[in-house]
Structure formats: C-alpha cells, structure tokens
C-alpha cells in the first residue's frame, strides 16, 4: 500500500481531493450471481462486461515461476492492495468503456487505467517494443463473436489489445486473450533485462467481483527475435465491499467532460495513424503529467465546457508522437 500511496501523493497537485468525507457508502457485496439470465449470447457477453463495474478492494499478486535459464535469479514476489471504483463511461451497440479510479486514504483520487470492450473488432494495435505499437488486422471471420479488450494507460494512451470469446458454461463466465504489452508500471522503472511482456490473461466473473488471472512471459525482443527470460503468474482480485465511492464520483463529475475530450483526440489519432511511437518525455515531463496538469487548470472554478481544451490537448498529445 505504501507504493500506491506514494504514487498518489506524487500526483496530488493533479488530482482532486474531497473537502469533506461523505457518509454515503457503496452497497455491500451481493452473494447472488452477478450476470443476469438471458437467452442472447451477445446480451450475456454485455452483462458479463458490465458486471465488472463496482467499488472494490483490489489485491495485486505476482510471482516469477519458471525460466529456461537455470542461472536466472528470480525477483521478489510483488503484493499490493488498493481501493478502486470501476464504472461505465461510454456505451454504444458494439462498444463498452469502463473507467478505473484509484481511491487513496478515502479522499485522494487518481485517474487509473481504462478498458474498452469492442465487439467483432478487426483492427488492433500490437505492441512491438520501446513504446511502439503496430496496427494489425484480423479478418471478419476471425473476429466473429469475439470481444477485443483495449487497455489504456492513465493518460488514455495505448497499452495493449487482445481479442477472444466470452465463455458462459456451467455457471462460469470468463474471457481469455493474449497480447504483447509494455512492462507493467510496477517494473517499468526498475527492470531493464526485458522489454516486452506477453500477457496470457483470463477475466473471470465471480459472485463478489472478478479476477484477472495472468500467465505472463517476460521477453527480450531484439531485431525481431524473441528470447524468453522467465514466466510470471499474476492474480488481480477485485472484491466488492462497503467502501466509499462518493469522493471518486465527485472527482469524475468535475473532470468527465475534460477526459471525454482527451478520448476524442486519441480516437482521431488512432483513426489517422497506422502505427504509433510515443516519446517517454517532452520538456522533461511525461505525457500523463502534462495532461493531468492541463485537466486541473481546465476544470478549476467553473464547470468545464466540453471542447474548450481540445486544441491544447491535441497539441500536448501530438508533441509526444514521434511520427506526427
């Protein structure tokens, strides 16, 4: 928890802090099945995705397991906890977008990652290495009946995308997908002995929340050749509880129109650029630092009018795109 608190406090100037501690609480976890009964496979898929919404205690557990190199020294296991609020931020007939907000010490809110689910999607960004993504296409036949999980960073830049079919059998509801990804944030500034994480992930709906179970390959990629460094087992467990979501809700009410503009600018980038390469820093600042600071300035005082900061948002994002 210390690492999460430290990260949040570092962003205090670009986060919203509740002035008073609200008394409202999220409802206690239900022990009944969370996915409603339906005869439509598509509607059951959608119900499973939407059931990921809620307020949770999240535990993060990762452990390196196997390596082809007998001399390899396994790194220490990783364990962290936090409180996260997950909610529906956009929905169309074929797309469901869920935003995560991290709640620290009941009052400090950090905009966390986002996951978009797109039905029968045929265009994906595949991670190559060194903050570079390459567009890849799959056929309509390959995409038929599948959902692409698109995972975005705190600044709505890409992280990884994978596709698979939601399975509903014997009372179980789960989805599986594989994707190459950047190093996770827990190792991004600490490790230089590998440059790609190949994620084999399973999202499992449970009666009191959901799991993201991972079997990850840590890969060294050079000149198109991959070398396996080691395997890692990961479990991210989201458990519903009687936690206070009001500070997160208030934060998002103030910031939501600004971040809708950020998503719109990114959507234009994704629609116009086949491949992406993002600079780690511009003017000695990271992308999320610049966008968070702009968000605070734009939303300070009166309510933010959607579109107001779009030119500045576009300028910031384009300054980080090496191919723009």
N, C-alpha and C positions, 0 to 999 in steps of 0.2 A: 504494500500500500504506500510505502514511503516514496517509491519511484513515481507512482501515479500522482501523489500529492505534489512532488517536486515539479513534475511536468506541468501540472495545472497552475501552480503558483508562478511558474515562469511565464505563463500566458495571462496572468491576472490582468494586465493592462489591456488585453484584447478579449476579455471575457466579461460576461455580465454577472454581477454579484447581487443577490437578492438583498433588499434592505431590511426586510423583516422575515422571520421564519414563519411560513404559512402553517396552518394547523391541518389543512386537508391532507389526506393520505390516499395513496392508491389502494384499490381493493385487495384484500388478501388473495393468495393464490387459490385457484379452484382445483379441486381434485377430480373434476369431471373431464371427459375428453374435450380437447380444445378445438378440434376440427369438426365442424358441423357435418351431418349426414347429407349427402346429395347424390343423385344418380348421374351427374355430369362429371366426367373426368376433369375437364377444364375448370369447372367451378370448385371441385375438390382441391385441385392444384392451387387455385387462388386462395381458398380458405386456409390451406396449409401455410402459404407465404404470409398472409395477413396475421396468422396466429403467432408469428414471430414478434408482433408488437406487444409492448407492455413495459413495465418497470421492473428491473432485475438486479439481483446481486450476481455479478459475473466473476467466475474464477477462471484463471488462465494457468494451465499446467503444461509444460513442455519438457521433454527429456530425450536426449540423443540415445539411440538404441544400438545400431549396427554400423560398421564401417568395413569396406573391403581392405583397408589398410590396417594391418594388425598393430602398427606402431602409433596409430592415431590416438590422441588423448581426448576422451570425451569431456565436453564442457559441463559445467554445473547445471543442474536442473533449474528450471525457472517456474516461479509461482507468484501470482499477483491476484488481487481482488479489486473490485470496484462496483459502483452502482451506475447502471446505465438505463436511460429512457429511450425506447425504440418506438417510433410512430410512423404512420403513413404520411408521406409528404407530397406524393403525386400519384395519380392513378389514371390510366386510360384503358381501353379494351384489351390491350396486349402488353401493358407495362405497369409494374407496381414498384414504387420507390419508397424505401424505408430509411429514415434518418436516425442515427445514433447520437445521443448527447450523454456526455460523462458528467456525473454529479459528484463533486468532491466536498467533503465536510459540510454537506447539506445545503451549501449556498453557492459554491463556485461552479460555474457551468462551462464546459469545454465542448465545442462542436467537435464530434468524433467522426467516425467513418460513415459512409453511406453505401447501401446495397440496392441496386436496381435489378429487378427481375423482368426479363423481356421474353415474350412467348414467340417461339419459332423464328428466332433471330438468326440471320445468316452472315452478319458482319461482326467480327470480334477483333479486339486489339490483343495481340500476343506479345508478352514481354520478352525482349531479347536479352539485354544486359545493359548496365551503366545508364539507367534512366532512359532507355529507348524502347519504344513499342512499335510493332509492325502489324499493319492491318492484314487480317487473313479472312478468307471467305469459306463458308461451308455451303453445301448445296441445300436446296429446299427439302430434298429427301432426307438428308442428314439432320436437318433442323426440325423435321415434322414431329410434333408432340413434345418438343423439348423446351426447357426454360434456360436462358443464359443468365447467370448471376454475374453482374458487373459490380465490382467493388472499387470504391473511390476513396481517396485519402481525405484528410480533414479539410483540405482546400478544394475538394471536388476534382482534383487531378486523378488520372487513372492509376490503379494498382494492378489488378488482374481481372481476367474474364474467363469463364468456363461454362460449358453447357452440358445439360443432362436431363433426364426424365424424372419427374416426381413419381415415386412409387407409393401405392396405397394397398397394403395387403396385410391380412391377419391382424388388423388393428394398428398397424405401423404406418407412419407417414414420413418418408425421407427422400432426399435428393442427393445425388453424387455428381461430382465434376472434377476435372483435372486442369491445372493451369500453371504455367511458369509465372513467377512473380518476383518483385524486388525482395531484398532482405526485409524481414519484419522489423518494426521500429525498435523492438527490444534488442536487436543485434546490429541495426543499421550503422551505428556509430562505434561499435565495439569489435566487429569482425571484418577482416579483410581476406580471409582464407577461402571464401567462396563468394560468388556473385549472382547466383540465381537460386531461388527456392522453387522446386517443383512440388506443387501442392496437390495432394490427393485428398479431397475433402468430402465429408458427408454431413449434411444438415439433417438433424433428426428432431422431429416434434415430439415433445413429452407432455405428460399431464400437468406439469408445473413449470413449463417453459420450453427450452430447446437446447440442443447441443450442436456444436460444430466440432466434429471429430476429424483429426488430420493425421495422415501419414505422409510426411514431407521428406523430399530428397534435397540435400544441400549439395549444390552442383558448382563445379568450376568450369566455366564456359570460355574457351579461347579459340578463336579462328573457326568457329562453327563446330568445335569438338567439345563434347561434354564428358567430364570426369566426375564420378560420384565421390564426394567427400565422406558423407555419412547419412544415415536415416535419422528421422526425428518423429516421435509420437507427440501429438498435441490434442488437448481437450479444452475447449472453451465452453463452459457450462453456464447457461442463463437460467436462473431460478427466480420465479416471481415471488414477491413478498410485499409486506406492508411498508413500502418505502415512500418517501415524499417526492412526488413528481412536480409539484407546483413551481418551484424555482426554475426547473427546466422549461416548463410550459410558458412561464412569463418571459424567460430569455428568448424563446423562439417566436413568441408573439411580436417582440420588438425587432428581431433580426430576420424573420422569414422572407420578407419581400426583397431584402438585400441578397440573400443567398439564392433566391429564385432567379435573380439577375445573373449571379455567378454561374448557376447551372445553364442558363440560356447562352451565355458567352461560350462556355465549354462545349455546349451542343453544337454551336456554329463551328468551333474548332474541329470537333470530331467529324462534322459533315463535310469539311473542306480539305482536311489533311489526311492522306492515306497513312502516313507514318508520323510518329511523334518522338522528339528527343527534347527532354526538359533539363534546363540548367539547374544545378543544385542551389546556386545562389546568384543573385544580381544585386549589386551595390552592397555586398556583404550581408544580405538578408535572404532568408528562404521565402518561397512563394507563400506558404501559409502565414508567415509573419506579416507580409505586405497586405494580403487580402483580409486578415483579421483586423489589422490596424485601420484599413480603409472602411471596414464594416462598422467599427466603433465610431469613427468620425461621421460616417454617413447616417448612422442611426441615433446619434446623440440629439437630445432635445425633442423636436417634433417627430411625428411618425414619418418613417421613410416612405417616399413615393416611388413605386416601382419604376425603374428605368433611369432614375436620377443619376446613379453612379455607374451606369453601363459603360460610358466612354472610358472612365478611369479603370474599371475592372478589365476591360478589353486591353487597355494599354499595359497594365501590370502583367496579365497572363501572356500576352504576345512578347513581352520582354524576356520571358523565360523560355520561349520556344526557339530552339536553335535553328529550325528550318523555316521560321516565319519570315 
